[in-house]
Amino acid sequence: MRYRVFVVDSRRRVICAAKLDCIDEQTARCRAEQMCGEHDVELWEGDRLVAVFRGVTSNENPGDRS
């Protein structure tokens, strides 16, 4: 299955994007979560948002999601 991963800043602007080819959603979730660091990581399958993994920046500023 084909997934896309987006690393986004605090204003949800895309910093970087990658394609993931994974056998199933659980594998895609694990791989996307491993990419999480300073910024949030969004995992998408087509136009469906699968998961958001919160980065360090989000944890420091939980109310700053405009």
Residue pairs with C-beta under 8 A, 6 or more apart in sequence:
1 21
1 22
1 23
1 24
1 25
1 28
1 45
2 19
2 20
2 21
2 45
3 19
3 20
3 21
3 22
3 28
3 32
3 43
3 44
3 45
3 50
4 17
4 18
4 19
4 20
4 43
4 44
4 45
5 17
5 18
5 19
5 20
5 31
5 32
5 35
5 41
5 42
5 43
5 44
6 14
6 16
6 17
6 41
6 42
6 44
7 14
7 15
7 16
7 17
7 35
7 39
7 40
7 41
8 14
8 15
8 39
8 40
8 41
8 42
9 15
9 39
9 57
10 39
10 57
10 58
10 61
10 64
10 65
11 66
12 40
12 65
15 39
18 35
20 28
20 31
20 32
20 43
22 28
22 31
25 45
25 50
28 43
28 45
28 50
29 43
29 50
29 51
32 41
32 43
32 51
32 53
33 41
33 51
33 53
35 41
35 53
36 53
36 54
36 55
37 55
37 56
38 55
38 56
38 57
39 55
39 57
39 58
40 52
40 53
40 54
40 55
40 57
40 58
41 52
41 53
41 55
42 49
42 51
42 52
42 53
43 49
43 50
43 51
43 52
43 53
44 50
58 65
